[in-house]
Amino acid sequence: MSNTEGEKRPPSRGTKHICVPFMSEAHYQDCVDDVTKYRQHLRTLYEQHPELFPQALKKGYTFHDRYQVRKQRYIVRRIKLKATREVFTLRPSFLLPYGIGRTAEVESVLFLRHWGVPFDALAYVFGRNAMFWYRAWLSLGRPNLVGTTVKQATTMPQDLVADEKITWLAGAEVVVPTTVGGNCVLGISVAEHATSAELQIAYGEFKTEALTVFPTYQARSVCTDGFQATREAWRQLFPHLTLVLCFLHSSLKLTERCRGPLRTQVLDRAWFVYHAVTKVQFAQRLRRLGEWGRETLDGALAQTLRKMTRLRTAFTPAYECPQAARTTNAVDRVHNQLDRTLYAMPYCHGHQQSARLAVRAWALQWNFHPYGPRLRHYQPSRSSPFADLNGFHYHSNWLQNLLLASSMGGLRL
C-alpha cells in the first residue's frame, strides 16, 4: 500500500474505546470493583447520551475482562456486545487514550497550545520533553472531526463557509482548505497545490466524514471567495448546492485601491448594496453603484468596481437560500487563530500526514476551547463552540468534554 493510500484512510485507532465520565477517580474505582455499580452507571449514561455507545449496546452486553494499563497503573474493563460479539474498552474520561497521562496533568498545558505556545516552552515550564507534548497534541486530531463535533443530525449545519489558508510545510507553500459551519470547524486538511482536483480531495474529507456519521446529509449552501478552483471543487462534491460568492472579499478589493474620504464613500455605497432586502433591490442598487462608478471614478478602482457589478449572478443566490452565509467571516476568524498557532511553531515540518493531523488537532481544540471570562460573565449559558452548536456539554472541563465527544473515534457504531 502506498503512503498516499494510507493517508486517505480514516483513522481507525480509538474506534473500539468508549470514553465514560465519572464523578471522581474514587467513583471509578468503586465501579471497577463492583460490576453492579458499573452496569448501573453505564445504564444511566446510555439513557442520557446514547451517541457515546455502540447501537448494539441496547441488546445487552457482558463484562468481558479487565487489565492493567502500566503507564498509569489503573485497571480498565472491557465489555462484549451480545448482538455483535464485538469487544469495547471502557476508558474513563480523566485518562488520555493509551494511558499516556491524566487529563488533570496535561489539560492546562494543552490549553496553551490553543494560543500557540511552542512545545519547547511547554517542556521547559512543565517538564517531560517537547516531543511528548507534540504527540499528545497531535493525538487530538485522530477522531472523526464531524462526528466528534456534531452529535445530532438535527444540529448538523447545512449552510457552510469555505476558504483556503496559505501556510508552509517543510519550507514549501501549501494550502489548508477549511470548512466551517455553526461557528465550528467541520473540515480541514492540507493540499500541496490549490488546483480544483486537489481541493476537491481536501474538501471531500469533510463530505466523507459527514456521510460516515450522518448518511443522509446534504449540504444546502456554501459561501466562498471568487477563487474558481474552490467553487468548482464544491460543485463537484455537492452538485445541488447553492454556491454564494462572498461580498466581503469584493469590498476588500475596493479598499485596497482607495484611501481617505473616497474610501469611506465607496465602502458606504458598497455596503448599502449588501443590505438590500430582496434580490430585485440588490440588483437595482448594484446597477446604480456601477453607474456612479463609471461617472465618478477612474483607474484601477473603477475597473475593480465594474468587475464587482458583473458578479451580480454570483451574489444573488443568497436571496434564494436565506439561511446561507453571505460573507466568509466565519472562516476568516478561525484562520486568524490558525495562523497565529502555525506562526509560533514555526509552521509545519515533516510529512503532509503529520501536518494534516496538526491542523485537525487545532480544529478540534478550537471547537472545544472554553470561552474567556468576559464572554461567560455576560452570557453564562455559553461555554464553548461545541456547546453552542449542540446545546449541551458532556463535562465542564474542555479536555474531558473533547475526549467524551470523541468516544469510539467520533463514529456511530
C-alpha positions as CSV (number, residue, x, y, z in Angstrom):
1,M,0.0,0.0,0.0
2,S,1.4,3.4,-0.9
3,N,1.8,6.3,1.5
4,T,-0.9,8.3,-0.4
5,E,-3.4,5.5,0.0
6,G,-2.6,5.2,3.7
7,E,-3.1,8.9,4.2
8,K,-6.6,8.8,2.7
9,R,-7.8,6.1,5.0
10,P,-9.8,7.4,8.0
11,P,-8.0,6.8,11.4
12,S,-9.1,3.5,13.0
13,R,-7.4,3.9,16.4
14,G,-9.8,4.6,19.2
15,T,-13.0,3.2,17.5
16,K,-13.2,0.4,20.0
17,H,-12.7,2.7,23.0
18,I,-15.8,4.0,24.8
19,C,-15.0,7.1,26.9
20,V,-17.0,7.2,30.1
21,P,-17.3,10.1,32.6
22,F,-17.1,9.6,36.3
23,M,-17.5,11.9,39.2
24,S,-14.0,11.2,40.5
25,E,-11.3,8.6,40.4
26,A,-12.7,7.1,43.6
27,H,-16.1,6.7,41.9
28,Y,-14.4,5.0,39.0
29,Q,-12.6,2.6,41.3
30,D,-15.8,1.7,43.0
31,C,-17.4,0.8,39.7
32,V,-14.4,-1.2,38.6
33,D,-14.6,-3.2,41.8
34,D,-18.4,-3.6,41.8
35,V,-19.8,-4.8,38.4
36,T,-23.4,-4.0,39.6
37,K,-22.4,-0.3,40.2
38,Y,-20.6,-0.1,36.9
39,R,-23.6,-1.6,35.0
40,Q,-26.0,0.9,36.7
41,H,-23.6,3.8,35.8
42,L,-23.5,2.7,32.1
43,R,-27.3,2.4,32.0
44,T,-27.7,5.9,33.3
45,L,-25.2,7.3,30.8
46,Y,-26.7,5.4,27.9
47,E,-30.2,6.9,28.6
48,Q,-28.7,10.4,28.6
49,H,-26.2,10.1,25.8
50,P,-26.7,7.0,23.6
51,E,-24.5,8.5,20.9
52,L,-21.4,7.7,23.0
53,F,-22.1,4.0,22.9
54,P,-22.4,1.3,20.2
55,Q,-26.0,1.0,18.9
56,A,-26.0,-2.7,19.7
57,L,-25.5,-2.0,23.4
58,K,-29.2,-1.8,24.0
59,K,-29.4,-5.5,23.1
60,G,-27.3,-6.4,26.0
61,Y,-23.6,-6.9,26.9
62,T,-21.4,-8.8,29.3
63,F,-18.3,-7.7,31.1
64,H,-15.6,-9.4,29.1
65,D,-12.3,-9.0,31.1
66,R,-10.1,-6.4,32.9
67,Y,-6.5,-5.5,32.5
68,Q,-4.0,-3.0,33.9
69,V,-2.5,-0.1,32.0
70,R,1.0,0.0,33.2
71,K,1.8,3.6,32.3
72,Q,-0.8,5.0,34.8
73,R,-1.3,1.9,37.0
74,Y,-5.0,1.7,36.6
75,I,-7.5,-1.0,35.8
76,V,-9.8,-0.8,32.8
77,R,-12.7,-3.1,32.0
78,R,-13.9,-4.4,28.6
79,I,-17.4,-5.4,27.6
80,K,-18.6,-7.7,24.8
81,L,-21.8,-6.9,23.0
82,K,-24.3,-9.9,22.8
83,A,-25.6,-8.9,19.4
84,T,-22.3,-8.5,17.5
85,R,-19.8,-10.2,19.8
86,E,-17.6,-7.1,19.5
87,V,-15.4,-6.1,22.4
88,F,-15.1,-2.5,23.5
89,T,-12.7,-1.0,26.1
90,L,-14.3,1.3,28.7
91,R,-11.9,4.2,29.3
92,P,-12.6,6.9,32.0
93,S,-12.6,10.4,30.7
94,F,-10.0,11.5,33.2
95,L,-7.4,9.5,31.3
96,L,-5.9,10.2,27.9
97,P,-6.1,7.4,25.2
98,Y,-3.5,4.7,25.6
99,G,-2.7,5.8,29.1
100,I,-0.2,8.5,28.2
101,G,-1.4,10.7,31.0
102,R,-4.2,12.1,33.2
103,T,-6.3,15.0,31.9
104,A,-5.6,16.9,35.2
105,E,-1.8,16.7,34.4
106,V,-2.0,17.8,30.7
107,E,-5.2,19.9,30.4
108,S,-3.7,23.2,31.2
109,V,-0.6,22.5,29.1
110,L,-2.6,21.6,26.0
111,F,-4.8,24.6,26.6
112,L,-1.8,26.8,26.0
113,R,-1.4,25.2,22.5
114,H,-4.7,27.0,21.6
115,W,-2.7,30.2,21.9
116,G,0.3,28.8,20.0
117,V,2.8,28.4,22.9
118,P,5.8,26.5,21.4
119,F,6.4,22.9,22.5
120,D,9.9,23.7,23.7
121,A,8.4,26.3,26.0
122,L,5.9,23.8,27.3
123,A,8.6,21.3,28.1
124,Y,10.7,24.0,29.8
125,V,7.9,25.0,32.2
126,F,6.0,21.8,32.7
127,G,8.7,19.1,32.3
128,R,8.8,16.0,30.1
129,N,10.1,16.9,26.6
130,A,8.9,18.8,23.6
131,M,8.1,15.6,21.6
132,F,5.8,14.3,24.3
133,W,3.7,17.4,24.2
134,Y,3.8,17.4,20.4
135,R,2.5,13.9,20.2
136,A,-0.1,14.4,22.8
137,W,-1.4,17.4,20.9
138,L,-1.4,15.6,17.5
139,S,-3.4,12.7,19.1
140,L,-6.4,15.2,19.4
141,G,-6.7,15.2,15.6
142,R,-7.3,11.5,15.1
143,P,-11.1,11.2,15.6
144,N,-13.7,11.9,13.0
145,L,-14.0,15.7,13.0
146,V,-17.7,15.9,12.2
147,G,-18.8,13.1,14.4
148,T,-16.8,14.5,17.4
149,T,-18.2,18.0,16.9
150,V,-21.8,17.4,15.9
151,K,-23.9,15.0,18.0
152,Q,-27.3,15.0,16.4
153,A,-28.4,15.1,12.7
154,T,-30.8,17.9,13.6
155,T,-27.9,20.2,14.6
156,M,-25.6,19.3,11.6
157,P,-25.0,22.6,9.8
158,Q,-26.2,22.6,6.1
159,D,-25.0,26.1,5.4
160,L,-21.3,26.3,5.2
161,V,-18.4,28.7,4.7
162,A,-15.2,27.5,3.0
163,D,-11.8,29.0,2.2
164,E,-8.1,28.1,2.0
165,K,-5.3,29.3,4.2
166,I,-1.8,29.6,2.8
167,T,0.9,28.2,5.0
168,W,4.2,26.3,4.7
169,L,5.2,22.7,5.0
170,A,8.9,22.0,5.2
171,G,9.6,25.3,3.6
172,A,7.2,24.7,0.6
173,E,4.0,26.7,0.2
174,V,0.8,24.6,0.8
175,V,-2.9,25.5,1.4
176,V,-5.2,24.5,4.2
177,P,-8.8,24.1,2.9
178,T,-11.2,24.7,5.7
179,T,-14.9,24.2,6.1
180,V,-16.8,26.0,8.9
181,G,-20.4,25.6,9.9
182,G,-22.2,26.6,13.1
183,N,-19.0,28.5,14.1
184,C,-17.2,25.2,14.4
185,V,-14.5,23.8,12.1
186,L,-16.1,20.7,10.4
187,G,-13.5,20.0,7.8
188,I,-9.8,20.8,7.4
189,S,-6.9,19.3,5.5
190,V,-3.6,20.1,3.8
191,A,-3.2,20.3,0.0
192,E,0.1,20.8,-1.9
193,H,-1.5,22.8,-4.7
194,A,-4.6,24.9,-4.9
195,T,-5.9,23.1,-8.0
196,S,-9.6,22.1,-8.4
197,A,-8.7,18.4,-8.3
198,E,-6.6,18.7,-5.1
199,L,-9.1,21.0,-3.4
200,Q,-11.9,18.5,-4.2
201,I,-9.9,15.8,-2.4
202,A,-9.2,18.0,0.6
203,Y,-12.8,19.3,0.9
204,G,-14.0,15.8,0.1
205,E,-12.7,14.7,3.5
206,F,-15.5,16.8,5.1
207,K,-18.1,15.1,2.9
208,T,-16.7,11.6,3.6
209,E,-16.7,12.2,7.4
210,A,-20.1,13.8,7.4
211,L,-21.7,10.9,5.4
212,T,-20.0,8.4,7.7
213,V,-21.8,9.8,10.7
214,F,-25.0,11.1,9.0
215,P,-25.6,9.0,5.8
216,T,-28.4,11.3,4.6
217,Y,-26.5,14.6,5.0
218,Q,-26.8,17.1,2.1
219,A,-25.1,20.5,2.3
220,R,-27.5,23.3,1.3
221,S,-25.2,26.2,0.7
222,V,-21.6,27.2,0.8
223,C,-20.1,30.7,0.7
224,T,-16.7,31.1,-0.8
225,D,-14.5,33.8,-2.3
226,G,-14.1,34.2,-6.0
227,F,-11.4,31.6,-6.5
228,Q,-12.7,29.3,-9.3
229,A,-10.9,26.2,-8.2
230,T,-12.6,26.4,-4.8
231,R,-16.0,26.9,-6.4
232,E,-15.5,24.1,-8.9
233,A,-14.5,21.7,-6.2
234,W,-17.7,22.3,-4.2
235,R,-19.8,22.0,-7.4
236,Q,-18.3,18.6,-8.0
237,L,-18.8,17.5,-4.3
238,F,-22.4,18.7,-4.0
239,P,-24.0,19.2,-7.4
240,H,-27.3,20.6,-6.0
241,L,-25.5,23.0,-3.6
242,T,-26.3,26.8,-3.6
243,L,-23.0,28.5,-4.2
244,V,-22.7,32.0,-2.8
245,L,-20.0,34.5,-3.6
246,C,-18.5,36.3,-0.6
247,F,-19.4,40.0,-0.7
248,L,-16.8,40.9,1.8
249,H,-13.9,39.9,-0.4
250,S,-15.2,42.1,-3.2
251,S,-15.5,45.0,-0.8
252,L,-11.9,44.4,0.5
253,K,-10.6,44.7,-3.1
254,L,-12.2,48.1,-3.3
255,T,-10.5,49.2,0.0
256,E,-7.1,48.3,-1.5
257,R,-7.4,50.8,-4.3
258,C,-8.5,53.9,-2.5
259,R,-7.8,55.9,0.6
260,G,-9.2,58.7,2.8
261,P,-12.7,60.1,2.3
262,L,-13.0,58.4,-1.1
263,R,-12.5,55.0,0.6
264,T,-15.3,55.8,3.1
265,Q,-17.6,56.9,0.4
266,V,-17.0,53.8,-1.8
267,L,-17.5,51.4,1.1
268,D,-20.7,53.1,2.3
269,R,-22.2,52.7,-1.1
270,A,-21.0,49.1,-1.4
271,W,-22.4,48.0,1.9
272,F,-25.6,49.9,1.1
273,V,-25.9,47.4,-1.8
274,Y,-25.2,44.5,0.6
275,H,-28.1,45.4,2.9
276,A,-30.7,45.2,0.2
277,V,-33.7,43.2,1.4
278,T,-34.7,41.5,-1.8
279,K,-33.0,40.1,-4.9
280,V,-34.5,42.8,-7.1
281,Q,-33.5,45.5,-4.8
282,F,-29.9,44.2,-4.6
283,A,-29.7,44.1,-8.4
284,Q,-31.0,47.7,-8.7
285,R,-28.6,49.0,-6.0
286,L,-25.7,47.2,-7.6
287,R,-26.5,48.6,-11.0
288,R,-26.7,52.1,-9.6
289,L,-23.4,51.6,-7.9
290,G,-21.9,50.7,-11.2
291,E,-23.3,53.8,-12.9
292,W,-22.0,56.0,-10.2
293,G,-18.5,54.4,-10.5
294,R,-18.4,55.0,-14.3
295,E,-19.3,58.7,-13.9
296,T,-17.1,59.4,-10.8
297,L,-14.2,57.0,-10.6
298,D,-11.3,56.1,-12.9
299,G,-8.2,53.8,-13.0
300,A,-7.9,50.6,-11.0
301,L,-10.7,51.5,-8.6
302,A,-13.2,52.0,-11.5
303,Q,-12.1,48.7,-13.1
304,T,-12.5,46.8,-9.8
305,L,-16.0,48.3,-9.3
306,R,-17.0,47.3,-12.8
307,K,-15.8,43.7,-12.2
308,M,-17.9,43.7,-8.9
309,T,-21.0,44.8,-10.7
310,R,-20.6,42.0,-13.3
311,L,-20.7,39.4,-10.5
312,R,-24.4,40.0,-9.7
313,T,-25.5,36.5,-10.6
314,A,-22.9,35.1,-8.2
315,F,-24.1,37.3,-5.3
316,T,-27.9,36.9,-5.7
317,P,-28.2,33.1,-5.0
318,A,-28.0,34.1,-1.3
319,Y,-31.6,35.5,-1.7
320,E,-32.8,32.1,-2.9
321,C,-31.3,30.5,0.3
322,P,-31.9,33.0,3.2
323,Q,-30.0,30.8,5.6
324,A,-26.8,30.9,3.6
325,A,-23.8,33.0,4.7
326,R,-23.1,36.0,2.5
327,T,-19.5,36.6,3.7
328,T,-16.7,34.3,4.7
329,N,-16.2,36.0,8.1
330,A,-16.8,32.7,9.9
331,V,-13.8,31.0,8.3
332,D,-11.7,34.2,8.3
333,R,-11.9,34.3,12.1
334,V,-10.7,30.8,12.6
335,H,-7.9,31.3,10.0
336,N,-6.6,34.2,12.0
337,Q,-6.3,32.0,15.1
338,L,-4.8,29.1,13.0
339,D,-2.2,31.5,11.5
340,R,-1.0,32.6,15.0
341,T,-0.6,29.0,16.0
342,L,1.3,27.9,12.9
343,Y,3.5,31.0,13.1
344,A,4.6,30.1,16.6
345,M,5.6,26.6,15.6
346,P,7.0,28.0,13.1
347,Y,4.7,26.4,10.6
348,C,4.6,22.7,9.7
349,H,7.5,20.3,9.3
350,G,7.9,16.7,8.3
351,H,5.3,14.9,6.2
352,Q,2.0,16.0,4.9
353,Q,0.2,13.5,7.1
354,S,1.7,15.0,10.3
355,A,0.7,18.4,9.1
356,R,-2.8,17.2,8.4
357,L,-3.0,15.8,12.0
358,A,-1.7,19.1,13.3
359,V,-4.4,21.2,11.7
360,R,-7.1,18.7,12.7
361,A,-5.9,18.8,16.3
362,W,-6.0,22.6,16.2
363,A,-9.5,22.4,14.7
364,L,-10.9,20.2,17.4
365,Q,-9.3,22.3,20.1
366,W,-11.0,25.4,18.5
367,N,-14.3,23.6,18.6
368,F,-13.9,22.7,22.3
369,H,-11.9,25.6,23.7
370,P,-13.6,27.3,26.7
371,Y,-14.7,30.8,26.2
372,G,-13.0,33.6,28.1
373,P,-14.2,35.0,31.4
374,R,-15.6,38.2,29.8
375,L,-18.0,36.4,27.5
376,R,-19.0,33.9,30.2
377,H,-19.7,36.8,32.5
378,Y,-22.2,38.4,30.1
379,Q,-23.5,35.1,28.7
380,P,-23.2,32.5,31.5
381,S,-25.0,29.8,29.4
382,R,-22.2,29.7,26.8
383,S,-19.1,27.7,27.4
384,S,-17.6,26.7,24.0
385,P,-18.4,26.5,20.3
386,F,-19.3,22.8,20.8
387,A,-21.9,23.7,23.4
388,D,-23.3,26.5,21.3
389,L,-23.8,24.1,18.4
390,N,-25.2,21.1,20.3
391,G,-26.9,22.9,23.2
392,F,-25.1,21.0,25.9
393,H,-21.7,19.7,27.0
394,Y,-20.6,16.4,28.5
395,H,-18.2,17.8,31.0
396,S,-17.2,21.2,32.4
397,N,-13.5,20.6,31.7
398,W,-12.8,21.3,28.0
399,L,-10.4,18.3,27.5
400,Q,-12.6,15.8,29.2
401,N,-15.5,17.2,27.1
402,L,-13.5,16.6,23.9
403,L,-12.4,13.1,25.0
404,L,-16.0,12.2,25.7
405,A,-17.3,13.6,22.4
406,S,-14.6,11.5,20.6
407,S,-15.8,8.3,22.1
408,M,-15.4,5.5,19.5
409,G,-13.4,7.8,17.4
410,G,-16.4,10.1,17.0
411,L,-18.2,7.5,14.9
412,R,-21.7,6.0,15.3
413,L,-21.1,2.2,15.5
